């Protein structure tokens, strides 16, 4: 039985064998039997490289953070994870600078701590018990790299069209909402603004072409 550590665009942990492109951390979520007993333990939800400085990890080992995995960076952002400041320092710096430009009145990244960003993200992504925060907006305001929910499915807007998410990749969708259609956003609001300001996430190859 696969471990419950594959993250979907709602931020929910699924038990599937597919590994993914990125590693994630929300703290120690598992017990001694490698069963998930909490959706998170802290507000610093990060996305890390699968390999960093030769470190070796046993998945869901006792007393260590629970290793989570994502199909791609767009999925991680929809779930509410930001780039790690250690193993992805350059990407973290880019994200923080654009986040501040998109979300702060003065746009300065020197006036806010990452803990404040994490606090804001947590309010935008998760509700008590593990549910997902969503909101409604016009489809015309959805940027490339963001996820919306339609009929219980998660759809990524990429290269001008919608792609339906699955644990193994994307499939093309024939859905074509009008610019004024109101849709449900899965990607947190402040990250949507980051995408609107030009941050371009890594997206699984199945969404290209």
C-alpha positions in Angstrom: 0.0 0.0 0.0 1.5 3.3 -1.0 2.1 5.9 1.7 -0.3 8.8 1.9 2.1 11.5 0.7 1.1 12.6 -2.8 -0.4 16.1 -2.7 -3.2 17.1 -5.0 -4.2 20.7 -6.0 -6.5 20.9 -3.0 -3.6 20.2 -0.7 -5.1 16.8 0.2 -2.7 13.9 0.7 -3.3 10.8 -1.5 -2.1 7.2 -1.4 -0.7 6.6 -4.9 2.5 5.1 -6.1 3.5 8.0 -8.3 6.4 10.0 -6.8 6.4 13.4 -8.4 8.9 16.2 -9.3 9.2 17.9 -5.9 9.5 17.1 -2.2 7.3 18.9 0.3 7.3 19.5 4.0 4.6 20.4 6.5 6.2 18.8 9.6 5.8 15.4 11.2 2.3 14.2 10.0 2.7 10.4 10.5 2.8 8.1 13.4 5.0 5.1 14.2 3.0 3.0 11.7 3.6 5.5 8.9 -0.1 6.5 9.0 -0.9 10.2 8.4 -2.6 11.6 11.6 -2.5 15.3 10.8 -2.8 17.5 7.7 0.0 19.8 8.9 2.1 20.7 12.0 3.3 24.2 11.1 2.6 27.0 8.7 5.9 26.8 6.8 4.7 24.7 3.9 7.6 24.4 1.5 8.6 22.8 -1.8 12.1 21.2 -1.9 14.4 19.6 -4.4 14.2 15.8 -4.5 17.9 15.7 -4.0 20.1 18.2 -2.1 23.7 17.9 -1.0 23.7 14.1 -1.1 21.2 13.8 1.8 19.5 10.4 2.1 16.1 10.0 3.7 14.0 7.1 4.7 10.4 8.0 3.8 8.2 8.6 6.9 11.0 7.6 9.3 10.3 8.0 13.1 10.7 11.6 14.4 11.4 13.1 11.0 9.2 15.3 8.8 6.8 13.5 6.5 8.0 13.6 2.9 5.3 14.8 0.6 5.4 14.8 -3.2 3.9 16.9 -6.1 3.3 16.3 -9.7 4.8 19.7 -10.5 5.4 23.2 -9.0 2.0 24.4 -10.2 0.4 21.7 -8.1 2.5 22.6 -5.1 1.6 26.3 -5.4 -2.1 25.4 -5.7 -1.8 23.4 -2.5 -0.2 26.4 -0.8 3.5 25.4 -0.7 6.2 28.0 -1.5 9.8 27.4 -2.5 12.2 26.3 0.2 14.7 29.0 1.3 17.5 26.4 1.8 17.6 24.0 -1.1 15.9 26.3 -3.6 17.3 29.7 -2.4 17.3 31.4 -5.8 13.8 30.3 -6.5 12.7 31.4 -3.0 14.3 34.8 -3.5 12.4 35.2 -6.8 9.1 34.1 -5.3 9.5 36.4 -2.2 10.3 39.4 -4.3 7.4 38.9 -6.6 5.1 38.0 -3.7 5.9 41.3 -2.0 5.6 43.3 -5.2 2.2 41.7 -5.9 0.8 41.8 -2.4 2.3 44.7 -0.4 1.5 48.4 -0.9 5.1 49.4 -1.0 6.2 46.2 -2.8 9.4 45.8 -0.7 10.6 42.3 0.3 12.8 43.8 3.1 9.7 44.9 5.1 8.2 41.4 5.6 9.5 38.2 7.1 8.9 34.8 5.5 6.9 33.9 8.7 4.5 36.7 7.8 4.1 35.3 4.2 3.6 31.8 5.6 0.9 33.1 7.9 -0.9 34.8 5.0 -0.6 31.7 2.9 -2.0 29.6 5.6 -5.1 31.7 5.9 -5.6 31.4 2.2 -5.1 27.7 1.8 -6.3 25.6 4.7 -9.2 25.4 7.2 -9.3 23.5 10.4 -9.5 19.8 9.9 -7.7 19.8 6.6 -10.2 21.5 4.2 -9.3 23.8 1.4 -9.9 27.5 1.2 -11.3 28.6 -2.2 -12.7 31.7 -3.7 -14.7 32.9 -6.7 -13.5 35.2 -9.5 -14.0 35.9 -13.2 -12.3 33.4 -15.5 -10.6 36.3 -17.3 -8.6 37.0 -14.1 -7.1 33.5 -13.9 -3.4 33.6 -14.7 -1.4 30.9 -16.4 -0.2 28.3 -13.8 -3.2 28.6 -11.6 -5.8 26.0 -10.8 -9.6 26.2 -10.9 -12.2 23.7 -9.8 -15.0 22.6 -12.2 -17.4 19.8 -11.4 -15.2 18.4 -8.7 -12.1 18.3 -11.0 -8.9 20.4 -10.8 -8.0 22.2 -14.0 -4.8 24.1 -14.8 -4.7 27.1 -17.1 -1.6 26.7 -19.2 -0.7 27.9 -22.7 -4.1 29.4 -23.1 -6.2 26.4 -22.4 -7.4 24.2 -19.5 -5.8 20.9 -18.6 -7.4 18.4 -16.2 -5.1 17.3 -13.4 -4.4 13.7 -12.3 -1.8 12.1 -10.2 0.0 11.0 -13.3 -0.2 14.1 -15.4 -2.7 16.3 -17.4 -5.2 15.6 -20.0 -6.5 18.2 -22.4 -9.9 19.7 -21.7 -12.6 20.9 -24.1 -13.9 23.3 -21.5 -13.7 26.9 -22.7 -15.2 29.3 -20.1 -16.0 32.8 -21.1 -13.9 35.7 -19.7 -16.9 36.7 -17.5 -17.8 33.2 -16.2 -17.3 33.0 -12.5 -15.0 30.1 -11.5 -13.7 28.6 -8.2 -10.0 29.2 -7.6 -7.9 26.5 -5.9 -4.6 28.4 -6.0 -4.4 30.7 -3.0 -5.2 34.4 -3.7 -1.8 35.9 -3.0 -0.1 33.2 -5.1 -2.5 34.0 -7.9 -1.3 37.6 -7.8 2.3 36.3 -7.9 1.4 34.4 -11.1 -0.3 37.6 -12.5 3.0 39.4 -11.9 5.0 37.0 -14.0 6.1 34.1 -11.8 6.2 31.1 -14.1 5.9 27.7 -12.4 7.4 24.5 -13.5 4.5 22.4 -15.1 4.5 18.7 -16.0 5.3 18.0 -19.6 1.9 16.5 -20.3 0.4 20.0 -20.2 2.6 21.2 -23.1 2.1 20.8 -26.8 
